[in-house]
Each structure stands twice: as C-alpha cells, then as structure tokens.
C-alpha cells in the first residue's frame, strides 16, 4: 500500500501524503485519521499519522501519554545489590554513577507488558535468576502507570516507553562509552514492541528477545510499528498465544525475528485451562481486560519458558520445520547437521542464527514447571505371544528417584511389528538412570499372556545418536517389566579450583567430536605462566595464581595492561616466537606479557589435546580471577592471544571470566571445533572484542587445513583469502582419515600456512599502519577491487592494532580481506593504478609502474599484460611492499619480450593512483613515448 513507508522513517519515491490519506479514507470506512502530533523533551515527536493509526490491523486513535504521567522507572539489580534494587535515572545520571552499574558487564533490560508491573513478580524474579548464572547489570523497566489504562492507550504508550529506553542507552554511551552491542532487551507482550522501538532508535543493540509479542494492533502492520529483525543484531521470538483472529490470541502469529520459536505449536499451552474464545471486534477491549479468563496463562507461558531455559537450556531444543503438524509427525527429527537452537536464554549460541530471517522452530514442552523436555524417537519390537490387545509404555527414572511414564502404542500388539513413537521426555537423558518397559492387557482373560521385548532403540533428537541398551527382562501376567540400562553416559571429572568437566554432548559424541575423552588433571597438563616485562625482557619470571606471592614479588605491574600468549598443539611456552612477540610489544608499549606454557598437555594425541585446552582455559580464568580479587585488576585490561588450540583455550577462559577486554584468535584450530556450539570453541561472546586471523582454513580432509574457516569473532581477517599463504608450499594432501594420525604427522613437517597467523601478528606490532583489511563479501571480489577503497569510517588493521578500529563491534561477523608478502616483512599497502597509454599503434607486451613518494619507492608492479592499445586505460590493484606516503611521481615501463625491428614506442599519457587507506587520489601526466625497457617518469599535473 502507498501509505506504508518502504523503509523505516522514509516514504517510497513519489509518495503523496495528501493523496494517500484521501485514498485511505475512501477505501477504508473504519479509518479515523486526525494527523495530530505531540512532542516531548528528550524523546522527540509522535504522530497518529499512518502507519501508527488508520491502517489495516491498526484501526485505533490517540497519542502516547506524556512520560511524566507514565512514570517509567529503571531498577538496577546486580550481584552487589542482592535481592534489592537501585532506582537509576538517565535524567539524573548521578544515580547511575553512584549505583553498582558496571560498564564492564553486559546489560539486560526486562520489560513487562499490558496490565503488569516491573516492581514485583516475574520481571524481578528473572533478574535475580540471571544474576545467579552470569555477572551482568539487570534493569527491570516499570511502566505500570502507562500500562494500566485501556489496551489501546497502552499500545500508544509503548512508543514513549521505547524512546525512554533508547534515551537511557544513549546516556550510557555518553557516560561510559558503553556499546549498544553489550545490551539485551527482553520484552513481554507490548514490552516486546517497546524493545523494538528502542532498537530502531539506537542502532547496534546486540539482541532483542520478544516474549509472545502482542498481536492486536501489531499483526500485519509495517515493521516501523512492531518488533522486527532489523531492530537488533539478533532478534529471537517465543510465540505462546499466537492465535489468528477471530480467536482471542494475545500474541503475534507471523514470524517477526531471526529465529521464531513455536512451543506446542505456539497457540495453546499444555497445563493452561483458560479459554481462547472467538471474538467480535467490538468485544476486543472487554476480552483483553479479563486476561486471566481468556488466554492469560498461554500468553504468560512465554516468559515462564524463558525463565526455565536459563536453568535447563538443553530441555528447550527446537527443530526447524515447515509446520507444527510436520513436527509432531517426526518429519523434522533429528536436528540437522548444523544443530538446533535452544529456545530462550541461550538462543544466541546457535551458529546459524543469522543465516536468514523468518526461521520457524518447533518443540513441545511439559504442562508443569520446569516445562523442559528432551525429544526422543523410540523403536520397540515385541516378543512373546503372536497377538494381544493392550498398551505398551516406557517409564523413565532419574538420579533423584523421580519417574515419568509415556505410552508408546496401544491396541492390537503383535510380536512381528515394530512400534515407533516420538516422546518428549521430561527427564534429562544425562540424569536418566534406568528405563522400564511395561505393558497392560486391555481385556480380562483367564489365559496367561507373556509379552516381552526383542529390541528397543532410542534415538536422541539433539544429535541423532542411538542410546544402546542392555536388557534384563522377566514376564508376569498382565505386566512385563524390562529394565533398560542407559547407553553411553557422560563421564565427569572435577578438579579443585577449576570445577567439573564432562565428556557428554557437545564435548564428545557428536559428528564434529566423535571420540569420548576427558581433559587430563591440571597437574598432568602442567600449565605455567611465564612473565616478561620491560624490566625482564630476556628472562621470564614464573608466576602462579595458586601461590600469588610469586605475582606480588615479580615485576608484574597492576597499572599496565596484560597480554597472555597461548601456544597451540605440540608447542611450548618457551618457544622463541612467543618471547619475541613480547619483546616487540615492549618496543611500542608498557605491558605485562605472560607466555602460557602447557607443553605437557599439548604433546599428545590431538583428540586429547583438544580436550586439555578446557583445563588450560580454566587455569587462565583462575589466574585472571586472582588478579581481580587480590590485586584489584580489571579484566577489561586483559588481552589473550591464542594460536591454534590456544585460541580455543582463550575462548574457554573468556566464558569463565566475563568482561575480558580482548581475545585474538590466531588461526583457531579447525578439527574438533569447526561446526561445534559456541561453548566448545572460541566465539565473539567470549570477550568485549574478539578478532581472528585465518591463514589455513582449507578443509582438514583432504587438504590438511588446520584452521577454522567460518567467521567467529567481531572482526575476522582472511589474509590472501585465508587458505594458502604466499611463500608457503601447499600442505601435503593426506589420505589419512584418522585425526590423531594427521596431527602426529605434523611433527615431521612445518605447517607453514597455520604458523603464518602468529608471524603476521608479530609483524603487525611494529607496523601500526600495515595489514589494512578491506570489508568484502569474498576474496574474489576483493581481488577484483570491488571493495576498494576503505569506506569513510576507515578500515581496521589486522593484528595488534585491530582494536583501534572504531566500528569493531558495530556489526555481526565482519569479514576483512588483504594480501601479504611472501616473507618478512609481511605487510603490504594497497593502491589502485589507472594507466592511459599513448602511442601510434598497438603492440603486445606488459606494462609496469613504480610509485615514488615521501615514504619511499616501490618496485615495478605489473598493471596489464597482452595487447596494449594507445588511448586505452588499464586498471590494476597493486599491493606495495612499503607505505609510499604522499605519492610524488610514478615511473612507467613497458616490454614485449620479443625483437621488433619497427622499434615501436609507447608511453603513458596519464596515470592516476588512489591510496586505499585514505582514499586520496594522485594524478600524473606524461607527454612522451619510449621504447621498451626505457623508463618514463611522470610528474603531478
């Protein structure tokens, strides 16, 4: 429709508002359009023009109330406040400064819906639970006064509510330099759309979660009016009361996020007994007013599910499916290779979450708290009598002695048939101790019936794994019990200081990590911390968090930043490249540089080493915790640099110690990590800023690429395309399919591509203007020059100075490309060169150009090769070995590599040079032509 903006805040080309309003009035008898406007200080103006009213789906009138009447408050909960809160205000920013708000933490805002409050109830309970599992700022937003009138007035009021939240975030930005990327908005019902309004006003919010976003006056409206995937980097939705009109569903039915979850189909929730009636438009406000009777339970389930998902993440696994009917029939079982997302708090851990919008996921929940279920496919083949009537069931038991019974089949039972059922089991497979089979006869008989089980298979939905079972069975009249011992069960080891580690999914038993292994104990891994400082550049001091006196009496300085360097597989912390990197840092900054040595845990089978990094990461996190607790050190001043497996050890440390300033992954190891959930591998959620350098990302089989290919950080660099580094011979093509065999073989050759990542980083320390990365969809487009020059906001420098890039956490998964040299020194500087030829006739040959400037001179770079035609312009992108600085002149050379008796002449009439970094263009002119292999100098014109 012409009334609806084509983009938020913009009208389509040729839009005529007066004509559009007349059209709406003539075609819509229900339209009431007044075109009124109110303006409020700080928040701006609000109109009742379309699409805010007078459009299909939104036939309401009115404007939002003044913010003073709504009395919106922000109550802060942190681990320091306990069960109490601190009321903070963006208008009186000193209340924030004097509170326990920490700019080093992530922040969650929780926003209630119509007729509710943020001072008590589920909003406060959710804040308190979140603080039990993560160290965050949790802000309960209360707008009770604006939510207690008619539903129509509350719908209008959320526009002011969203504006107030956006203003609050703006104040955080100004006071603390706080990034919107650290913010998660969680809104229920109308609160979900308020979150969307805030996200539209403040770009770059990391995540918005919509808990059954309100449907009435929002379903079918333009994105400007409602919550939409463009309102945050990631938007996830839980639909729990998504009924189509005329059914009185309070939630939206259509998808409105990146991931949309439909538990139990999204409309009727098990355990809720309230009605979902049909209604007339005129009855709408009356039905809304009595939410307890009509659908309130279903609508509230969305925030109850989210609450429970914090404690039972694996119990909310959701399956991609076209419809709920297909899901119930098992058409979408098990999870695909890329896995399934977890509905609720941990939905953002799904690697494919941003692949597209409108992704529908289905699951079933239990009728009672904690609502979590684990989907399984059960196959049962009977033995005993040929045929009888009755029902067969499975009873699951957990470690606490709880049990749940589920029917698999009923009716005619035959020993020749296999019975299949999809069960949503309320007992976590990790806690299942035994499963009993039982059957009941449907009719009384004097004959003794004997029925047993020949075979039982249980498939887990999460990964498609089969639970193999051992059977003991006996027979009784009417009842037959079969004890099924649980199949491969996750083992667990616990270590003092570091906690517990399991070999259960996702750490083992998956397609990516098929071998079950636990990490070695800390003493066997033998993690050491070797400290270098400007006071001891050549000889390290070994420091220990277990004996923090070693830190106190070392050269460690709590006023400096601290950089940890972690080696990879078959490496050691005393290798020269680590200490050399420290020494280079000391030439440009005053830091503590700690080389992490875990040689004993790294020199073993690769599958074992890939599990040992969990202990290494835990040791690093423990070390940082000691610095924080004993020395008042801020984790924001910590930078962990990890190569290969060391990159994932850094990720483990970041997950355990929130608030770490930066993690740099140097070609993070691919085998046993690529394609795994983010808790297994390095991810951008592991630190405030995560940058990654990919240098060996070809598939491990058969190319023997050792590094990960997908983007996993805030900024991912792919020098030379990320697979084959110049100066490296191709890694040997291996026919070995055993992963330990491949990695054992690395001791016999140098994995040149894989090692380039830390060599590039080391060079980047002394070349602050080098290694410029260009944002581009692919390396091929980069090579063609489609992503040249840098945009106005600039380009990041790969390596040590990547964190200087001002937009480093602005977007999601940014890929940057560049080229490097074949040997040290590796940095190159990119220029665009246009050469227009002059002469009398065309010849075959090549053209070279050298650049001269205030920073030095380049070698001759080839611009084109082939037929050379006068008056034609030839373009090339060259990667120069020096930063030329201001280009003062250029030199032109051509050659055709053959004897030509006509002695042709060719020249360059104009040459333009554009600097990729600063976008500056230089123009040079020439008036002569020269014979081959004769230099022509062109000067500025």
Number of C-alpha atoms within 10 A of each C-alpha: 8 17 20 20 18 15 11 13 8 10 15 12 9 7 14 12 14 9 12 16 19 11 13 22 16 11 10 14 8 14 19 17 19 13 13 12 13 13 12 13 8 10 16 10 11 17 17 21 20 20 20 26 25 24 25 17 16 20 17 21 19 18 23 23 19 15 19 10 10 21 13 19 20 24 20 26 27 27 17 12 12 10 12 13 20 18 14 22 17 18 13 9 14 11 15 20 13 10 17 18 21 16 19 20 21 21 22 22 22 27 31 28 28 24 19 19 21 22 18 11 11 18 25 24 13 20 23 18 14 22 17 14 10 15 18 24 24 27 27 28 24 25 29 21 18 29 25 17 13 15 21 19 18 25 26 24 24 28 23 26 30 24 23 22 26 23 19 18 21 18 18 18 14 10 13 12 11 19 20 24 20 20 21 22 26 27 27 28 25 33 30 30 30 34 35 31 26 29 28 23 18 18 17 22 25 23 24 30 30 33 33 32 33 29 25 22 22 22 23 17 18 20 21 20 22 24 31 26 24 20 27 30 19 23 30 29 31 30 30 32 32 27 23 18 17 13 14 25 29 31 30 27 24 16 21 23 27 24 30 27 33 28 26 19 21 26 23 23 24 17 15 15 14 16 18 21 15 14 15 11 9 8 11 14 12 12 19 21 16 11 19 14 15 20 28 20 22 30 30 20 24 28 24 19 24 22 21 20 23 19 16 21 18 18 27 31 27 28 28 24 19 14 15 22 12 13 22 18 11 15 13 19 23 21 18 14 13 14 21 24 27 23 31 27 21 16 24 22 15 18 19 15 18 18 10 11 19 15 19 21 26 26 27 28 23 17 13 11 11 17 20 26 22 23 26 25 19 20 16 22 17 21 17 16 14 13 16 18 15 16 17 23 18 21 19 24 20 17 12 9 9 10 16 13 16 15 14 19 16 16 12 12 22 18 18 13 13 15 17 16 17 19 20 19 21 21 20 17 22 15 15 20 18 18 21 20 23 22 25 16 20 14 9 7 10 6 7 9 17 17 29 22 20 14 14 20 15 22 19 18 25 25 20 18 16 16 19 15 18 13 15 12 14 13 15 13 15 18 17 20 21 21 18 21 17 19 16 15 16 19 13 12 13 11 11 8 11 17 10 11 19 18 19 18 17 19 25 19 18 19 16 17 20 14 15 19 21 24 23 19 15 19 9 12 21 17 21 20 24 21 27 25 25 18 11 13 16 13 12 18 18 16 22 18 19 13 10 16 11 15 20 15 9 16 18 22 16 17 12 16 19 24 21 22 26 31 28 27 23 20 20 20 22 16 12 10 14 22 23 14 19 27 19 16 21 19 11 11 12 15 20 24 30 27 27 27 25 30 21 17 30 25 17 17 17 22 20 19 25 28 25 26 28 23 28 29 26 24 26 26 25 19 19 22 19 19 18 14 10 12 15 11 20 19 24 19 16 21 22 29 27 27 28 25 34 31 30 29 34 34 33 27 29 28 21 19 22 21 24 26 21 24 29 30 33 34 31 33 29 23 23 22 21 20 21 19 20 22 16 21 24 33 28 23 21 26 29 23 22 29 29 32 29 29 31 33 25 20 16 19 17 13 17 22 26 29 31 28 23 15 20 25 26 23 30 26 31 27 27 19 21 26 23 21 24 18 13 15 11 16 19 12 12 13 11 13 11 9 16 14 12 19 19 14 13 12 10 8 9 12 19 18 25 28 20 25 27 24 18 25 22 22 20 23 22 15 17 17 17 25 30 28 26 29 24 19 14 15 22 12 13 21 19 11 17 12 19 22 21 18 14 9 9 19 24 26 23 32 29 21 17 24 20 11 15 12 14 19 24 18 16 19 18 20 22 26 26 26 26 23 17 12 14 10 16 21 26 20 21 25 24 20 22 19 25 18 22 24 19 13 11 16 18 14 16 18 25 19 25 18 22 17 15 11 12 14 20 18 13 15 19 16 19 17 15 11 12 23 18 18 16 10 16 17 16 17 21 18 19 22 19 18 22 19 13 15 24 17 20 24 19 24 23 27 17 17 11 9 7 10 6 6 9 15 18 27 28 29 20 21 27 17 22 20 22 22 22 13 17 12 15 18 19 21 18 19 12 15 19 19 15 21 14 16 18 20 19 22 16 15 10
